[in-house]
Amino acid sequence: MKTVAFLSVATILLNLAAAANAETYYVNNRTGADRNDGLVDTPLSNITGPVKSISQALKLASFADTIIVANTGVPYYDNLSFQGEKNSGDPVRPFRLIGNGATITGAMVVPDGAWREAARDVWKVTPYRKGFFQLIRDGKALPEVRPQPGEKWDTIPDLEVDQWCSWNGSIYYRVERLVDPSTQRLAIARRSCGITVFAAHDIVISDLTIQHFRLDGVNLHDLATGVQLEKLTLRENGRAGLAIGGSSTAQLRASDVERNRVDSVLIQEAAAISLEDCILDAEPTVRQK
């Protein structure tokens, strides 16, 4: 028991020292490069300047640091994982991710030649990852046709132009007569989650749009405590805008959660979340044991 107490105190002292020397890292997907140190917001040399990806900034950052993301008007194709003490803070000096209104997307353009004609004016593409799908055009999810509760399809249903459905592991999409879908720059939700937090604490994530991920916009998997989510837009993700599970606790404030495919906010197991000044287009779903 004495050894455990000593390690706990040592960890606290190390964290206090790290917080006292906290750094700020800058991200810019237009002027940055992931070889840079990330310590300034403007490139000064071939190693001094912002990094290009938010995930690289997370690798560089430590306890109680801050990451500032430039809103360049170009979405960040990224997925972020906060894990352990390295990506944690304390109640006074939380680990911060400041988005400045930038967008993180999990959508990938369907490669040329991936579409196959399945019927007259109906085309299909088979994503590598199965499960929750999403089809996107011009930055917006296209309307989906889904089976009614208890209904099972023996074949694809009738689709209107620009509608799609998921059947037997593929996406089926109807186009106008003689239109090739590869000319429409269609995208699918490829990456699983925009932000995942596991076994990390005292984190503030603010001012981001997180959209078009295959599973969730934000997933607080387990042991995520003291997580504050502020001014987020979580939309058009394949399952939920926000999923929280295990023993995680969080606050969602001044955020919009809209048009996610299955759930707005999904609360599982023993997790708990408070909502303040949020706009949800559907009530939270609770699946607790």
Backbone as CSV, one residue per row, in Angstrom:
resi,resn,N_x,N_y,N_z,CA_x,CA_y,CA_z,C_x,C_y,C_z
1,MET,0.822,-1.209,0.000,0.000,0.000,0.000,0.858,1.262,0.000
2,LYS,1.995,1.233,0.716,2.857,2.408,0.743,3.402,2.715,-0.648
3,THR,3.739,1.662,-1.389,4.261,1.866,-2.739,3.235,2.537,-3.630
4,VAL,1.973,2.084,-3.542,0.904,2.681,-4.337,0.739,4.156,-3.997
5,ALA,0.762,4.483,-2.689,0.612,5.870,-2.264,1.768,6.716,-2.788
6,PHE,2.984,6.169,-2.743,4.146,6.918,-3.222,4.043,7.208,-4.717
7,LEU,3.619,6.205,-5.499,3.470,6.403,-6.931,2.401,7.437,-7.241
8,SER,1.326,7.412,-6.476,0.248,8.367,-6.697,0.734,9.789,-6.455
9,VAL,1.466,9.993,-5.368,1.998,11.319,-5.064,3.006,11.742,-6.140
10,ALA,3.837,10.798,-6.570,4.822,11.125,-7.603,4.144,11.555,-8.894
11,THR,3.074,10.853,-9.255,2.341,11.206,-10.462,1.755,12.599,-10.351
12,ILE,1.203,12.917,-9.192,0.642,14.253,-8.973,1.718,15.322,-9.116
13,LEU,2.884,15.078,-8.518,3.965,16.062,-8.597,4.451,16.253,-10.034
14,LEU,4.554,15.153,-10.764,4.952,15.260,-12.162,3.944,16.056,-12.980
15,ASN,2.657,15.812,-12.712,1.620,16.533,-13.443,1.630,18.020,-13.107
16,LEU,1.873,18.346,-11.842,1.944,19.752,-11.457,3.111,20.440,-12.157
17,ALA,4.225,19.739,-12.249,5.382,20.311,-12.928,5.094,20.501,-14.418
18,ALA,4.428,19.513,-15.026,4.097,19.623,-16.446,3.141,20.771,-16.700
19,ALA,2.138,20.928,-15.818,1.170,22.005,-15.990,1.835,23.373,-15.891
20,ALA,2.831,23.472,-15.013,3.530,24.752,-14.844,4.312,25.124,-16.102
21,ASN,4.674,24.133,-16.906,5.448,24.380,-18.121,4.642,24.047,-19.374
22,ALA,3.352,24.236,-19.306,2.478,23.856,-20.419,2.823,24.639,-21.674
23,GLU,2.717,23.945,-22.800,3.004,24.528,-24.108,1.706,24.755,-24.885
24,THR,1.797,25.589,-25.909,0.714,25.772,-26.868,1.218,25.329,-28.236
25,TYR,0.418,24.474,-28.896,0.773,23.976,-30.220,-0.243,24.495,-31.244
26,TYR,0.255,24.830,-32.436,-0.566,25.441,-33.467,-0.692,24.488,-34.664
27,VAL,-1.907,24.486,-35.247,-2.203,23.613,-36.374,-2.764,24.458,-37.511
28,ASN,-2.255,24.223,-38.709,-2.767,24.909,-39.893,-2.612,23.967,-41.079
29,ASN,-3.744,23.556,-41.674,-3.665,22.574,-42.755,-3.359,23.189,-44.123
30,ARG,-3.086,24.473,-44.156,-2.658,25.116,-45.407,-1.170,25.496,-45.358
31,THR,-0.734,26.066,-44.245,0.661,26.536,-44.164,1.545,25.642,-43.303
32,GLY,0.953,24.673,-42.613,1.726,23.851,-41.697,2.336,22.627,-42.355
33,ALA,3.222,21.967,-41.616,3.844,20.704,-42.037,4.075,19.874,-40.786
34,ASP,3.844,18.578,-40.872,3.957,17.736,-39.687,5.392,17.488,-39.252
35,ARG,6.371,17.964,-40.019,7.765,17.918,-39.562,8.078,19.090,-38.625
36,ASN,7.182,20.092,-38.567,7.432,21.280,-37.762,7.268,20.998,-36.273
37,ASP,7.741,21.945,-35.458,7.627,21.789,-34.003,6.262,22.207,-33.476
38,GLY,5.476,22.978,-34.270,4.142,23.384,-33.856,4.085,24.486,-32.827
39,LEU,5.198,25.098,-32.483,5.240,26.036,-31.362,4.941,27.481,-31.741
40,VAL,4.828,27.772,-33.048,4.436,29.105,-33.500,3.372,28.952,-34.575
41,ASP,2.564,29.987,-34.765,1.449,29.873,-35.698,1.792,30.271,-37.122
42,THR,3.020,30.792,-37.331,3.460,31.201,-38.664,4.779,30.519,-38.989
43,PRO,4.924,29.929,-40.170,6.184,29.269,-40.505,7.362,30.240,-40.470
44,LEU,8.423,29.843,-39.747,9.629,30.668,-39.654,10.834,30.002,-40.303
45,SER,10.808,28.680,-40.412,11.890,27.935,-41.047,11.322,26.604,-41.495
46,ASN,12.181,25.702,-41.960,11.674,24.407,-42.420,11.367,23.451,-41.274
47,ILE,11.584,23.877,-40.024,11.188,23.058,-38.866,10.401,23.841,-37.819
48,THR,10.365,25.153,-37.954,9.674,25.995,-36.978,8.404,26.564,-37.607
49,GLY,7.263,26.163,-37.084,5.992,26.610,-37.616,4.883,25.675,-37.192
50,PRO,3.675,25.940,-37.636,2.549,25.088,-37.241,2.651,23.707,-37.874
51,VAL,2.046,22.730,-37.224,1.917,21.410,-37.838,0.700,21.414,-38.751
52,LYS,0.600,20.400,-39.596,-0.470,20.357,-40.589,-1.720,19.647,-40.073
53,SER,-1.538,18.634,-39.231,-2.666,17.819,-38.765,-2.850,17.962,-37.259
54,ILE,-4.102,17.881,-36.837,-4.395,17.960,-35.405,-3.852,16.733,-34.694
55,SER,-3.892,15.580,-35.350,-3.373,14.362,-34.724,-1.878,14.483,-34.431
56,GLN,-1.123,15.171,-35.289,0.300,15.381,-35.005,0.482,16.278,-33.790
57,ALA,-0.343,17.301,-33.662,-0.266,18.158,-32.477,-0.548,17.350,-31.208
58,LEU,-1.485,16.413,-31.277,-1.770,15.559,-30.117,-0.564,14.702,-29.750
59,LYS,0.172,14.249,-30.743,1.378,13.453,-30.465,2.439,14.302,-29.768
60,LEU,2.552,15.562,-30.160,3.565,16.438,-29.574,3.171,16.938,-28.193
61,ALA,1.880,17.117,-27.963,1.407,17.755,-26.734,1.506,16.816,-25.533
62,SER,1.573,17.424,-24.353,1.646,16.687,-23.092,0.641,17.263,-22.106
63,PHE,0.745,16.834,-20.877,-0.195,17.178,-19.815,-0.447,18.688,-19.756
64,ALA,-1.736,19.070,-19.790,-2.186,20.464,-19.607,-1.795,21.396,-20.751
65,ASP,-1.358,20.851,-21.876,-1.031,21.705,-23.013,-2.290,22.180,-23.733
66,THR,-2.109,23.106,-24.659,-3.200,23.657,-25.456,-2.874,23.481,-26.940
67,ILE,-3.883,23.085,-27.707,-3.758,22.984,-29.161,-4.723,23.991,-29.779
68,ILE,-4.211,24.850,-30.646,-5.032,25.863,-31.304,-5.068,25.546,-32.799
69,VAL,-6.268,25.372,-33.323,-6.458,24.971,-34.717,-6.863,26.195,-35.538
70,ALA,-6.192,26.406,-36.643,-6.557,27.500,-37.544,-7.744,27.082,-38.399
71,ASN,-8.727,27.966,-38.514,-9.858,27.732,-39.409,-9.504,28.312,-40.765
72,THR,-9.036,27.453,-41.648,-8.579,27.890,-42.967,-9.679,27.832,-44.026
73,GLY,-10.856,27.333,-43.645,-11.916,27.107,-44.618,-11.817,25.767,-45.297
74,VAL,-10.731,25.037,-45.055,-10.528,23.697,-45.606,-10.694,22.685,-44.470
75,PRO,-11.602,21.704,-44.590,-11.792,20.741,-43.505,-10.521,19.944,-43.213
76,TYR,-10.371,19.557,-41.973,-9.286,18.671,-41.558,-9.778,17.230,-41.675
77,TYR,-9.119,16.449,-42.508,-9.437,15.023,-42.627,-8.586,14.315,-41.585
78,ASP,-9.180,14.070,-40.421,-8.400,13.620,-39.278,-9.305,12.838,-38.340
79,ASN,-8.717,12.024,-37.488,-9.441,11.471,-36.346,-8.505,11.509,-35.152
80,LEU,-9.038,11.915,-34.016,-8.211,12.277,-32.870,-8.462,11.330,-31.708
81,SER,-7.396,10.966,-31.010,-7.501,10.055,-29.876,-6.799,10.669,-28.674
82,PHE,-7.588,10.959,-27.635,-7.052,11.438,-26.363,-6.946,10.227,-25.433
83,GLN,-5.728,9.935,-24.960,-5.545,8.770,-24.102,-4.566,9.077,-22.983
84,GLY,-4.936,8.680,-21.778,-4.019,8.703,-20.646,-3.632,10.082,-20.165
85,GLU,-2.638,10.101,-19.264,-2.196,11.343,-18.649,-1.603,12.310,-19.666
86,LYS,-1.001,11.789,-20.710,-0.361,12.656,-21.705,-1.340,13.639,-22.322
87,ASN,-2.578,13.220,-22.529,-3.607,14.082,-23.119,-4.643,14.508,-22.100
88,SER,-4.208,14.679,-20.854,-5.088,15.098,-19.760,-4.596,16.417,-19.183
89,GLY,-5.397,16.932,-18.239,-5.010,18.122,-17.507,-5.472,17.999,-16.073
90,ASP,-5.664,19.148,-15.417,-6.266,19.147,-14.082,-7.373,20.198,-14.067
91,PRO,-8.176,20.264,-13.016,-9.307,21.204,-13.022,-8.904,22.659,-13.233
92,VAL,-7.706,23.026,-12.822,-7.249,24.406,-12.979,-6.611,24.626,-14.341
93,ARG,-5.841,23.644,-14.813,-5.153,23.749,-16.100,-5.553,22.559,-16.974
94,PRO,-6.736,22.607,-17.564,-7.154,21.475,-18.396,-6.353,21.411,-19.696
95,PHE,-6.323,20.230,-20.285,-5.812,20.061,-21.648,-6.864,20.650,-22.583
96,ARG,-6.455,21.524,-23.499,-7.429,22.236,-24.336,-7.188,21.987,-25.823
97,LEU,-8.287,21.824,-26.540,-8.289,21.823,-28.000,-9.255,22.906,-28.437
98,ILE,-8.727,23.965,-29.051,-9.517,25.131,-29.452,-9.628,25.121,-30.968
99,GLY,-10.849,24.975,-31.486,-11.035,24.748,-32.913,-11.220,25.974,-33.774
100,ASN,-11.612,27.125,-33.181,-11.823,28.356,-33.957,-12.800,28.175,-35.118
101,GLY,-13.770,27.277,-34.950,-14.790,27.076,-35.973,-14.388,26.153,-37.105
102,ALA,-13.244,25.498,-36.998,-12.790,24.588,-38.048,-13.658,23.334,-38.094
103,THR,-13.571,22.618,-39.206,-14.330,21.386,-39.412,-13.380,20.196,-39.479
104,ILE,-13.756,19.123,-38.777,-13.061,17.843,-38.893,-14.019,16.883,-39.594
105,THR,-13.552,16.245,-40.643,-14.417,15.354,-41.409,-13.809,13.958,-41.512
106,GLY,-14.692,12.969,-41.561,-14.251,11.593,-41.794,-14.609,11.101,-43.174
107,ALA,-15.049,12.020,-44.056,-15.525,11.630,-45.384,-14.367,11.520,-46.369
108,MET,-14.412,10.478,-47.187,-13.424,10.272,-48.237,-14.137,10.145,-49.575
109,VAL,-13.651,10.850,-50.580,-14.257,10.774,-51.906,-14.133,9.351,-52.443
110,VAL,-15.234,8.839,-52.996,-15.227,7.502,-53.579,-14.298,7.513,-54.798
111,PRO,-13.314,6.622,-54.843,-12.353,6.653,-55.957,-13.017,6.402,-57.307
112,ASP,-12.435,6.960,-58.336,-12.908,6.691,-59.701,-12.863,5.194,-59.977
113,GLY,-13.903,4.705,-60.589,-13.961,3.295,-60.925,-14.526,2.397,-59.848
114,ALA,-14.828,2.968,-58.652,-15.354,2.129,-57.568,-16.843,1.826,-57.731
115,TRP,-17.563,2.700,-58.436,-18.990,2.490,-58.639,-19.227,1.416,-59.697
116,ARG,-20.209,0.553,-59.451,-20.631,-0.482,-60.393,-22.133,-0.350,-60.639
117,GLU,-22.550,-0.450,-61.904,-23.968,-0.335,-62.211,-24.674,-1.607,-61.770
118,ALA,-25.696,-1.448,-60.895,-26.419,-2.596,-60.354,-27.771,-2.801,-61.021
119,ALA,-28.363,-1.734,-61.535,-29.647,-1.770,-62.241,-29.732,-0.476,-63.028
120,ARG,-30.816,-0.307,-63.755,-30.942,0.911,-64.553,-30.923,2.139,-63.646
121,ASP,-29.908,2.972,-63.833,-29.721,4.223,-63.085,-29.464,3.999,-61.601
122,VAL,-29.197,2.780,-61.188,-28.845,2.482,-59.803,-27.422,1.918,-59.790
123,TRP,-26.572,2.542,-58.985,-25.174,2.163,-58.906,-24.853,1.731,-57.478
124,LYS,-23.824,0.904,-57.341,-23.446,0.466,-56.000,-21.947,0.604,-55.794
125,VAL,-21.587,0.811,-54.522,-20.201,0.804,-54.099,-20.146,0.001,-52.807
126,THR,-19.076,-0.762,-52.626,-18.949,-1.616,-51.442,-17.782,-1.117,-50.585
127,PRO,-18.082,-0.408,-49.483,-17.000,0.086,-48.620,-16.233,-1.067,-47.983
128,TYR,-14.966,-0.800,-47.699,-14.118,-1.802,-47.053,-14.614,-2.096,-45.641
129,ARG,-14.986,-1.054,-44.894,-15.495,-1.224,-43.525,-17.010,-1.331,-43.568
130,LYS,-17.559,-2.353,-42.921,-19.002,-2.562,-42.913,-19.630,-1.897,-41.684
131,GLY,-20.944,-1.906,-41.667,-21.649,-1.386,-40.498,-22.411,-0.123,-40.827
132,PHE,-22.096,0.949,-40.124,-22.793,2.213,-40.307,-22.221,2.928,-41.535
133,PHE,-23.116,3.301,-42.451,-22.694,3.978,-43.673,-23.244,5.401,-43.696
134,GLN,-22.666,6.213,-44.574,-23.189,7.545,-44.846,-22.697,7.927,-46.235
135,LEU,-23.581,8.505,-47.057,-23.219,8.945,-48.403,-23.376,10.452,-48.474
136,ILE,-22.321,11.120,-48.954,-22.237,12.575,-48.881,-21.956,13.152,-50.256
137,ARG,-22.630,14.267,-50.559,-22.353,15.018,-51.782,-22.345,16.505,-51.462
138,ASP,-21.333,17.195,-51.940,-21.210,18.644,-51.697,-21.268,18.971,-50.215
139,GLY,-20.656,18.123,-49.400,-20.566,18.391,-47.969,-21.815,18.113,-47.174
140,LYS,-22.836,17.476,-47.777,-24.072,17.179,-47.062,-24.469,15.725,-47.293
141,ALA,-25.025,15.123,-46.245,-25.480,13.741,-46.369,-26.703,13.674,-47.266
142,LEU,-26.711,12.710,-48.180,-27.854,12.505,-49.068,-28.943,11.710,-48.355
143,PRO,-30.208,11.842,-48.799,-31.307,11.146,-48.124,-31.205,9.631,-48.273
144,GLU,-31.431,8.937,-47.164,-31.322,7.479,-47.123,-32.698,6.844,-46.998
145,VAL,-32.904,5.727,-47.682,-34.100,4.901,-47.520,-33.724,3.734,-46.620
146,ARG,-34.488,3.544,-45.542,-34.175,2.498,-44.568,-35.398,1.624,-44.332
147,PRO,-35.197,0.349,-43.990,-36.344,-0.513,-43.722,-37.116,-0.068,-42.490
148,GLN,-38.414,-0.302,-42.498,-39.236,-0.026,-41.341,-38.923,-1.045,-40.242
149,PRO,-39.243,-0.726,-38.986,-38.993,-1.692,-37.902,-39.615,-3.054,-38.220
150,GLY,-38.835,-4.105,-38.137,-39.312,-5.452,-38.418,-39.305,-5.838,-39.888
151,GLU,-39.037,-4.878,-40.758,-39.030,-5.163,-42.194,-37.668,-5.698,-42.622
152,LYS,-37.666,-6.684,-43.512,-36.439,-7.232,-44.067,-36.534,-7.233,-45.578
153,TRP,-35.539,-6.664,-46.221,-35.559,-6.563,-47.669,-34.988,-7.836,-48.309
154,ASP,-35.649,-8.293,-49.376,-35.106,-9.381,-50.193,-34.316,-8.845,-51.377
155,THR,-34.521,-7.581,-51.675,-33.781,-6.899,-52.729,-33.776,-5.419,-52.397
156,ILE,-33.077,-4.627,-53.176,-33.044,-3.195,-52.870,-34.423,-2.586,-53.128
157,PRO,-34.812,-1.594,-52.342,-36.121,-0.968,-52.525,-36.106,-0.002,-53.704
158,ASP,-37.279,0.494,-54.057,-37.361,1.550,-55.073,-36.756,2.833,-54.520
159,LEU,-35.883,3.426,-55.276,-35.205,4.646,-54.857,-35.548,5.777,-55.808
160,GLU,-35.740,6.961,-55.245,-35.869,8.164,-56.050,-34.470,8.673,-56.401
161,VAL,-34.409,9.566,-57.382,-33.132,10.163,-57.755,-32.505,10.829,-56.529
162,ASP,-31.221,10.589,-56.332,-30.411,11.117,-55.224,-30.681,10.423,-53.898
163,GLN,-31.476,9.387,-53.870,-31.638,8.591,-52.656,-30.679,7.399,-52.684
164,TRP,-30.360,6.901,-51.489,-29.488,5.735,-51.382,-30.008,4.817,-50.280
165,CYS,-29.514,3.592,-50.296,-29.831,2.641,-49.233,-28.622,1.743,-48.998
166,SER,-28.637,1.085,-47.865,-27.614,0.105,-47.528,-28.251,-1.276,-47.560
167,TRP,-27.622,-2.195,-48.312,-28.179,-3.552,-48.411,-27.053,-4.540,-48.682
168,ASN,-26.997,-5.576,-47.881,-25.997,-6.641,-48.039,-24.558,-6.117,-48.126
169,GLY,-24.258,-5.120,-47.289,-22.882,-4.630,-47.197,-22.464,-3.643,-48.250
170,SER,-23.404,-3.192,-49.092,-23.072,-2.220,-50.131,-24.004,-1.012,-50.042
171,ILE,-23.585,0.081,-50.654,-24.401,1.283,-50.786,-24.948,1.319,-52.215
172,TYR,-26.270,1.498,-52.331,-26.936,1.607,-53.632,-27.469,3.027,-53.768
173,TYR,-27.246,3.627,-54.928,-27.549,5.047,-55.130,-28.168,5.240,-56.510
174,ARG,-29.305,5.948,-56.557,-29.972,6.205,-57.839,-29.605,7.582,-58.360
175,VAL,-29.257,7.628,-59.633,-28.888,8.874,-60.294,-29.910,9.201,-61.383
176,GLU,-29.801,10.382,-61.930,-30.610,10.734,-63.093,-30.165,9.895,-64.288
177,ARG,-31.041,9.793,-65.251,-30.778,8.958,-66.423,-29.451,9.333,-67.086
178,LEU,-28.622,8.330,-67.321,-27.355,8.436,-68.038,-26.287,9.237,-67.295
179,VAL,-26.483,9.462,-66.021,-25.469,10.153,-65.218,-24.532,9.120,-64.598
180,ASP,-23.244,9.372,-64.682,-22.242,8.522,-64.046,-21.972,9.081,-62.638
181,PRO,-22.186,8.302,-61.565,-22.000,8.848,-60.210,-20.576,9.321,-59.931
182,SER,-19.595,8.807,-60.671,-18.214,9.240,-60.429,-17.997,10.705,-60.790
183,THR,-18.915,11.297,-61.552,-18.804,12.715,-61.897,-19.326,13.616,-60.786
184,GLN,-19.958,13.042,-59.766,-20.574,13.844,-58.707,-19.684,14.025,-57.475
185,ARG,-18.487,13.467,-57.494,-17.576,13.588,-56.352,-18.255,13.164,-55.056
186,LEU,-18.902,12.019,-55.088,-19.562,11.489,-53.900,-18.528,11.004,-52.897
187,ALA,-18.873,11.112,-51.623,-17.969,10.680,-50.554,-18.711,9.749,-49.609
188,ILE,-17.957,8.893,-48.938,-18.524,8.031,-47.907,-17.845,8.338,-46.579
189,ALA,-18.571,8.081,-45.483,-17.994,8.241,-44.151,-17.027,7.089,-43.922
190,ARG,-15.739,7.367,-44.011,-14.728,6.310,-43.967,-14.135,6.121,-42.574
191,ARG,-13.745,7.200,-41.905,-13.109,7.067,-40.596,-14.158,6.847,-39.511
192,SER,-13.765,6.132,-38.452,-14.756,5.660,-37.474,-15.291,6.777,-36.582
193,CYS,-14.413,7.501,-35.892,-14.849,8.528,-34.942,-13.987,9.774,-35.111
194,GLY,-14.628,10.930,-34.941,-13.873,12.167,-35.032,-12.935,12.344,-33.860
195,ILE,-13.472,12.217,-32.646,-12.680,12.341,-31.430,-13.025,11.181,-30.513
196,THR,-12.007,10.469,-30.044,-12.180,9.402,-29.071,-11.399,9.763,-27.812
197,VAL,-12.036,9.593,-26.658,-11.363,9.837,-25.378,-11.441,8.565,-24.550
198,PHE,-10.288,8.087,-24.096,-10.236,6.889,-23.260,-9.229,7.106,-22.128
199,ALA,-9.686,6.908,-20.905,-8.812,6.983,-19.732,-8.041,8.300,-19.680
200,ALA,-8.727,9.392,-19.984,-8.136,10.724,-19.901,-9.100,11.630,-19.150
201,HIS,-8.588,12.727,-18.606,-9.418,13.556,-17.725,-9.081,15.039,-17.880
202,ASP,-10.043,15.846,-17.469,-9.898,17.306,-17.442,-9.447,17.837,-18.807
203,ILE,-10.368,17.710,-19.756,-10.134,18.102,-21.139,-11.226,19.086,-21.553
204,VAL,-10.871,20.135,-22.275,-11.831,21.068,-22.853,-11.652,21.039,-24.370
205,ILE,-12.711,20.714,-25.083,-12.707,20.700,-26.544,-13.767,21.685,-27.002
206,SER,-13.385,22.680,-27.804,-14.329,23.753,-28.103,-14.258,24.200,-29.551
207,ASP,-15.414,24.692,-30.022,-15.526,25.451,-31.277,-15.079,24.648,-32.492
208,LEU,-15.694,23.475,-32.681,-15.404,22.614,-33.821,-16.697,22.101,-34.431
209,THR,-16.674,21.846,-35.731,-17.699,21.047,-36.390,-17.088,19.685,-36.676
210,ILE,-17.781,18.621,-36.262,-17.286,17.256,-36.439,-18.363,16.489,-37.188
211,GLN,-18.038,16.060,-38.396,-19.088,15.523,-39.254,-18.580,14.388,-40.140
212,HIS,-19.537,13.559,-40.567,-19.328,12.549,-41.603,-18.336,11.463,-41.190
213,PHE,-18.460,11.014,-39.935,-17.696,9.859,-39.487,-18.595,8.625,-39.508
214,ARG,-17.973,7.483,-39.729,-18.723,6.251,-39.908,-19.492,5.871,-38.651
215,LEU,-18.922,6.144,-37.491,-19.574,5.783,-36.232,-20.062,7.048,-35.507
216,ASP,-19.201,7.690,-34.740,-19.618,8.829,-33.915,-18.750,10.059,-34.182
217,GLY,-19.359,11.225,-33.989,-18.576,12.448,-34.021,-17.598,12.491,-32.857
218,VAL,-18.124,12.301,-31.646,-17.299,12.223,-30.438,-17.678,10.939,-29.709
219,ASN,-16.673,10.174,-29.294,-16.895,8.938,-28.550,-16.054,8.979,-27.281
220,LEU,-16.729,9.124,-26.128,-16.064,9.072,-24.824,-16.164,7.626,-24.365
221,HIS,-15.167,6.835,-24.712,-15.270,5.380,-24.652,-15.414,4.868,-23.223
222,ASP,-14.490,5.213,-22.351,-14.540,4.775,-20.955,-13.467,5.533,-20.181
223,LEU,-13.709,5.688,-18.878,-12.747,6.324,-17.977,-12.366,7.724,-18.440
224,ALA,-13.290,8.375,-19.120,-13.098,9.773,-19.523,-13.867,10.634,-18.530
225,THR,-13.170,11.432,-17.744,-13.818,12.212,-16.692,-13.434,13.682,-16.809
226,GLY,-14.353,14.536,-16.377,-14.088,15.970,-16.424,-13.908,16.492,-17.837
227,VAL,-14.656,15.915,-18.786,-14.549,16.340,-20.186,-15.607,17.409,-20.455
228,GLN,-15.170,18.575,-20.919,-16.078,19.665,-21.270,-16.056,19.864,-22.787
229,LEU,-17.229,19.762,-23.380,-17.392,19.928,-24.819,-18.216,21.193,-25.041
230,GLU,-17.655,22.176,-25.718,-18.284,23.482,-25.823,-18.343,23.954,-27.277
231,LYS,-19.468,24.495,-27.654,-19.662,25.096,-28.980,-19.249,24.139,-30.105
232,LEU,-19.775,22.919,-30.018,-19.519,21.929,-31.056,-20.747,21.786,-31.940
233,THR,-20.526,21.488,-33.201,-21.579,21.051,-34.110,-21.257,19.617,-34.497
234,LEU,-22.146,18.704,-34.117,-21.936,17.273,-34.355,-23.040,16.822,-35.295
235,ARG,-22.708,16.588,-36.568,-23.775,16.357,-37.521,-23.420,15.287,-38.561
236,GLU,-24.471,14.602,-38.985,-24.432,13.670,-40.113,-23.360,12.598,-39.953
237,ASN,-23.215,12.102,-38.718,-22.342,10.969,-38.475,-23.146,9.671,-38.563
238,GLY,-22.447,8.553,-38.824,-23.134,7.314,-39.164,-23.943,6.700,-38.045
239,ARG,-23.547,6.902,-36.786,-24.342,6.409,-35.666,-24.833,7.577,-34.813
240,ALA,-23.941,8.181,-34.022,-24.361,9.236,-33.089,-23.467,10.464,-33.231
241,GLY,-24.028,11.611,-32.881,-23.198,12.796,-32.782,-22.216,12.658,-31.644
242,LEU,-22.718,12.179,-30.497,-21.894,11.974,-29.308,-22.307,10.665,-28.660
243,ALA,-21.327,9.800,-28.386,-21.563,8.566,-27.639,-20.687,8.586,-26.402
244,ILE,-21.265,8.236,-25.259,-20.516,8.216,-24.007,-20.804,6.895,-23.309
245,GLY,-19.741,6.217,-22.867,-19.927,4.894,-22.304,-19.016,4.620,-21.129
246,GLY,-19.117,3.399,-20.599,-18.325,2.999,-19.441,-18.678,3.832,-18.227
247,SER,-17.662,4.355,-17.552,-17.884,5.203,-16.378,-17.560,6.665,-16.676
248,SER,-17.619,7.046,-17.934,-17.236,8.399,-18.338,-18.247,9.440,-17.847
249,THR,-17.756,10.654,-17.620,-18.614,11.783,-17.264,-18.196,12.989,-18.108
250,ALA,-19.194,13.776,-18.527,-18.872,14.904,-19.407,-19.975,15.944,-19.339
251,GLN,-19.666,17.119,-19.897,-20.639,18.195,-20.066,-20.622,18.633,-21.523
252,LEU,-21.797,18.760,-22.114,-21.944,19.283,-23.468,-22.685,20.602,-23.360
253,ARG,-22.058,21.669,-23.831,-22.620,23.004,-23.633,-22.628,23.782,-24.945
254,ALA,-23.726,24.526,-25.147,-23.849,25.453,-26.282,-23.496,24.786,-27.599
255,SER,-24.029,23.590,-27.820,-23.681,22.797,-28.993,-24.917,22.382,-29.765
256,ASP,-24.726,22.106,-31.063,-25.793,21.617,-31.933,-25.488,20.175,-32.322
257,VAL,-26.477,19.304,-32.169,-26.338,17.895,-32.548,-27.486,17.592,-33.504
258,GLU,-27.158,17.351,-34.779,-28.228,17.304,-35.773,-27.946,16.311,-36.891
259,ARG,-29.001,15.685,-37.349,-29.012,14.835,-38.538,-28.013,13.679,-38.476
260,ASN,-27.740,13.178,-37.282,-26.935,11.973,-37.183,-27.818,10.763,-37.489
261,ARG,-27.251,9.721,-38.026,-28.031,8.684,-38.691,-28.913,7.893,-37.725
262,VAL,-28.441,7.608,-36.511,-29.214,6.775,-35.587,-29.579,7.535,-34.314
263,ASP,-28.599,8.065,-33.601,-28.835,8.733,-32.320,-28.224,10.129,-32.324
264,SER,-28.817,11.014,-31.558,-28.192,12.315,-31.346,-27.079,12.157,-30.304
265,VAL,-27.481,11.871,-29.071,-26.545,11.565,-27.980,-26.870,10.164,-27.486
266,LEU,-25.858,9.313,-27.448,-26.024,7.923,-27.012,-25.303,7.746,-25.682
267,ILE,-26.064,7.392,-24.638,-25.515,7.213,-23.292,-25.588,5.732,-22.947
268,GLN,-24.423,5.127,-22.664,-24.365,3.694,-22.441,-23.739,3.373,-21.089
269,GLU,-24.099,2.212,-20.548,-23.513,1.660,-19.328,-23.708,2.624,-18.162
270,ALA,-22.646,2.949,-17.434,-22.786,3.803,-16.249,-22.389,5.244,-16.528
271,ALA,-22.306,5.617,-17.794,-21.858,6.960,-18.158,-22.911,8.009,-17.806
272,ALA,-22.461,9.257,-17.656,-23.373,10.366,-17.342,-22.894,11.620,-18.061
273,ILE,-23.856,12.387,-18.576,-23.522,13.638,-19.260,-24.565,14.685,-18.935
274,SER,-24.125,15.924,-18.767,-25.057,17.028,-18.573,-25.088,17.859,-19.851
275,LEU,-26.283,18.316,-20.201,-26.486,19.119,-21.400,-26.930,20.516,-20.991
276,GLU,-26.273,21.532,-21.546,-26.599,22.909,-21.196,-26.642,23.758,-22.463
277,ASP,-27.784,24.379,-22.720,-27.955,25.276,-23.872,-27.605,24.588,-25.188
278,CYS,-28.042,23.342,-25.324,-27.767,22.579,-26.537,-29.026,22.450,-27.390
279,ILE,-28.832,22.296,-28.686,-29.925,22.029,-29.611,-29.745,20.620,-30.150
280,LEU,-30.678,19.738,-29.820,-30.661,18.357,-30.290,-31.896,18.122,-31.141
281,ASP,-31.738,17.465,-32.288,-32.907,17.197,-33.116,-33.614,15.899,-32.721
282,ALA,-33.089,15.206,-31.705,-33.742,14.011,-31.157,-33.318,13.864,-29.699
283,GLU,-34.183,13.270,-28.902,-33.865,13.059,-27.494,-32.677,12.102,-27.363
284,PRO,-31.858,12.273,-26.313,-30.766,11.324,-26.099,-31.292,9.894,-25.949
285,THR,-30.497,8.946,-26.389,-30.802,7.531,-26.243,-30.022,6.976,-25.068
286,VAL,-30.706,6.316,-24.151,-30.060,5.763,-22.960,-30.107,4.241,-23.036
287,ARG,-28.941,3.635,-22.999,-28.843,2.169,-22.983,-27.922,1.771,-21.827
288,GLN,-28.422,1.927,-20.643,-27.643,1.649,-19.437,-28.101,0.347,-18.812
289,LYS,-27.132,-0.401,-18.277,-27.439,-1.666,-17.611,-27.949,-1.391,-16.215
